[in-house]
Amino acid sequence: MRSSHTNAPAGIKLEAVTAWLQERFHIEPPITVALIMGGHSNLTFRVSDSASRQFVLRRPPLHSVLTTAHDMAREFRIVRALADSSVPVPRLVGMCDDLSVTGAPFYVMHFVQGIVARDSMLAATVAEQYRPVACKNLMTTLSALHQIAPQDIGLDDLARSDAYISRQLRRWMRQVSASNTRDFPLLHEVHRALVERTPQQDATGIVHGDFRLDNCIITRSGDIAAVLDWELCTLGDTRADLGIILAYWVESEDTLHPLTEPPTVVRGYANRRQLIHWYCKASGCARESLCIDFFYAFANWRLACILEGVYARYKTAAMGTVPADVERFPRTAEALVGRAAATLGGASPI
C-alpha cells in the first residue's frame, strides 16, 4: 500500500484510515484528507482517493469531550435508520469504534454533491428563481422528519421522548456549568423563565436538534439532497426544531447574526413567516398549536449555551485551529439571550 503525504490533519492517521477504508470499499490509495470548515462540534473531513472517489469522515473533537456529547455510534445509527425514509441522508460506508485506527470512534459516508450554503456567497450559487423552492423544500423535509414514527425505523429506544424541553433546559445548563466560561446572569434568568413557561408536549417525534439551511445539502434547482449533522438528534417535542431554524434564520434587516456570514440574507430566500407557513401547510399544524414564541425563545437561549461551550472548547484547543471569528461567540451569546428575553417579554420578531 502506498502511503499518502504526511500532512494529515490533527485527529487523522492516514495509513490506518486508508487500510480501514480498503477493507470496506474499493479505493485507490493514496488518500488525502482535509478538514471541512463550517462546523464547531464534531470534526468533519473530506476524504479523497487517487481516483477522485470522495467520502466524508466524522469524528469527535480532539479532547475536552463533554459527557453524552459526540457519540459517533449513535449518530451513525440515526443516519442508517433514516436511509430508506422520506428524509434524504448520505449513504454510509461504515462505523469504526477501534481507537487504534485514528484515536477516536468515527464513521464514514459517501460524499453528496450539492451546495452547503454556509455563507451568502454559497447561497447565491443557487439561482434566484430556485431559492424560494429550496426554502419550501427545507420546511417540507423538516415536516417529513417530524411525521416519521420512531418505531417504524427502529429508533423508538433512541432516547426518552417525554418532558423534552424540561430535560433540554437541565442538559444545557449542565453543559454551560461544565464549560465554566464566565458569569452570565441573564442566561440564568431566561432559563428560569423558560422553565416556568414550558408548554405541554403535544407533538412528539424525531427531533433533529440543529436543523438549518447549512446543515442540508441543496441542489442548484432547490432540492434537498441530504440532511447532515445528526449529533444532537433525539426524541421529543418536534416544535423545538422549528424554533431552531427560526433562531438561525437571518433576514436582511436583522442586526443579530448567529452565523458569521448568514446565507439567508441573499435576495430570494424566504423570511421567517414564510417558513412557518410552509411548515404548517406540510404538517397540517395550525400556527397557534406551535407555540412559536416559546420555542423561538428557547432556541435562542439554547444556541447561546452551545456557543458558550464551543468557545470554551476552542480556548482549550479541543477543536484544533482557532478561527478568526471565535472571539465574537461571547457577544453573540449575549445577543441571543437578550433576544430570548425580549421574545418572552412580548417583543417577538415573528
C-alpha positions, 0 to 999 in steps of 0.5 A: 500500500502506498502511503499518502503525504504526511500532512494529515490533519490533527485527529487523522492517521492516514495509513490506518484510515486508508487500510480501514477504508480498503477493507470496506470499499474499493479505493485507490490509495493514496488518500488525502484528507482535509478538514471541512470548515463550517462546523464547531462540534464534531470534526468533519473531513473530506476524504479523497482517493487517487481516483477522485472517489470522495467520502466524508469522515466524522469524528469527535473533537480532539479532547475536552469531550463533554459527557453524552456529547459526540457519540459517533455510534449513535449518530451513525445509527440515526443516519442508517435508520433514516436511509430508506425514509422520506428524509434524504441522508448520505449513504454510509460506508461504515462505523469504526469504534477501534481507537487504534485506527485514528484515536477516536470512534468515527464513521464514514459516508459517501460524499453528496454533491450539492451546495452547503450554503454556509455563507451568502456567497454559497447561497447565491450559487443557487439561482434566484428563481430556485431559492424560494423552492429550496426554502419550501423544500427545507420546511417540507423535509423538516415536516417529513422528519417530524411525521416519521414514527420512531418505531417504524425505523427502529429508533423508538429506544433512541432516547426518552421522548417525554418532558423534552424541553424540561430535560433540554433546559437541565442538559444545557445548563449542565453543559454551560456549568461544565464549560465554566466560561464566565458569569452570565446572569441573564442566561440564568434568568431566561432559563428560569423563565423558560422553565416556568413557561414550558408548554405541554408536549403535544407533538412528539417525534424525531427531533433533529436538534440543529436543523438549518439551511447549512446543515442540508445539502441543496441542489442548484434547482432547490432540492434537498439532497441530504440532511447532515449533522445528526449529533444532537438528534433525539426524541421529543417535542418536534416544535423545538426544531422549528424554533431552531431554524427560526433562531438561525434564520437571518433576514436582511434587516436583522442586526443579530447574526448567529452565523458569521456570514448568514446565507439567508440574507441573499435576495430570494430566500424566504423570511421567517413567516414564510417558513412557518407557513410552509411548515404548517401547510406540510404538517397540517399544524395550525400556527397557534398549536406551535407555540412559536414564541416559546420555542423561538425563545428557547432556541435562542437561549439554547444556541447561546449555551452551545456557543458558550461551550464551543468557545470554551472548547476552542480556548482549550484547543479541543477543536484544533485551529482557532478561527478568526471569528471565535472571539465574537461567540461571547457577544453573540451569546449575549445577543441571543439571550437578550433576544430570548428575553425580549421574545418572552417579554412580548417583543417577538420578531415573528 
